[in-house]
Amino acid sequence: MSASLRYFGISLRTHHLSSPLCLCAAHNSNVAAVTRTKRIVYPRTYPTLLVYPDGSTITIRYKEPRKIIKLPLDFSQLSDAERRKVLANRKPKQKLETIEDYGDTFDVSEYSKYFKH
């Protein structure tokens, strides 16, 4: 490899890590980020799924990296029954507690012959 570098006029002893042939990884603070990178201005647009109030979807280019954007419902245009249905779906569901009764039919005297005395 040293001979091939001499062909290009580069000596390994004279060029250190600043050489363009050095394969160094440039690490920054965004390598191990848990959340998205927060910037004021993003240099490009990102494909994002836009969901209309009627449920139809299209893919748009958005300025921030997001997966999905859901547009809000217009309550003034909904009927009274639809409005109640939407509000009922937004309320938290109540959990039903089930109590299971297995019946206590176990009798120890039936199995006492298997015990060691």
Secondary structure as the mmCIF struct_conf table of DSSP 4:
data_model
#
loop_
_struct_conf.conf_type_id
_struct_conf.id
_struct_conf.beg_label_comp_id
_struct_conf.beg_label_asym_id
_struct_conf.beg_label_seq_id
_struct_conf.end_label_comp_id
_struct_conf.end_label_asym_id
_struct_conf.end_label_seq_id
HELX_RH_AL_P HELX_RH_AL_P1 SER A 2 TYR A 7
TURN_TY1_P TURN_TY1_P1 PHE A 8 GLY A 9
TURN_TY1_P TURN_TY1_P2 LEU A 12 THR A 14
TURN_TY1_P TURN_TY1_P3 LEU A 17 SER A 18
BEND BEND1 SER A 19 SER A 19
TURN_TY1_P TURN_TY1_P4 PRO A 20 LEU A 21
TURN_TY1_P TURN_TY1_P5 SER A 29 ALA A 32
BEND BEND2 VAL A 34 THR A 35
HELX_LH_PP_P HELX_LH_PP_P1 ARG A 36 LYS A 38
BEND BEND3 ILE A 40 VAL A 41
BEND BEND4 PRO A 43 ARG A 44
STRN STRN1 TYR A 46 VAL A 51
TURN_TY1_P TURN_TY1_P6 PRO A 53 ASP A 54
BEND BEND5 GLY A 55 GLY A 55
STRN STRN2 THR A 57 TYR A 62
BEND BEND6 LYS A 63 GLU A 64
BEND BEND7 LYS A 67 LYS A 67
STRN STRN3 ILE A 68 LYS A 70
HELX_LH_PP_P HELX_LH_PP_P2 LEU A 71 LEU A 73
HELX_RH_3T_P HELX_RH_3T_P1 PHE A 75 GLN A 77
BEND BEND8 LEU A 78 LEU A 78
HELX_RH_AL_P HELX_RH_AL_P2 ASP A 80 ARG A 90
BEND BEND9 LYS A 91 LYS A 91
HELX_LH_PP_P HELX_LH_PP_P3 PRO A 92 THR A 98
HELX_RH_3T_P HELX_RH_3T_P2 VAL A 108 GLU A 110
TURN_TY1_P TURN_TY1_P7 TYR A 111 TYR A 111
HELX_RH_3T_P HELX_RH_3T_P3 SER A 112 TYR A 114
BEND BEND10 PHE A 115 PHE A 115
#
